Amino acid sequence: MKRAIFFYVFIVTLSLSAQSSDYMVASYFTAGFKAPNTHYIGEAWLNPILQADGDLTYNITKATFKANSTLDWHKHESVQVLIIVDGECYYQEKGKDPMLLKEGDVIKCEKDTEHWHSSSKHSDVTYLAIYGGETPTVWTQVVTQEYYDEVANKLNR
């Protein structure tokens, strides 16, 4: 009986110490924080799932934009990959026509390519953004509500 109690206490202690480890665990399911209205129109939530930190040279951010929200034109000094995990979004690179992306779509934006992306007019969007972590995003031009509405009208026909 003493052995059984000792064994039980040992296992419980071991499992508790395993649970309180020094691992860095992020959750995809966390909403994150509400982004400040600096380079976008509408409402956006950002969850930095992984951040570059020396050995890890890229970031993975979960972004959720409420319907009728948009980012400004911007570019990155690295390739950016967007994985649409829920909803619909508009995406456009400078000099190209805008397009509608839907759940399951993956798009790669080459480095130093000016682009913008957003939720669609009537749908929230959640996407994972994978991009280099060495330098911050370069914001280039405002996407006005009028321009966004033109794109929405064109793509929602």
Disulfide bonds with the S-S distance in Angstrom:
none
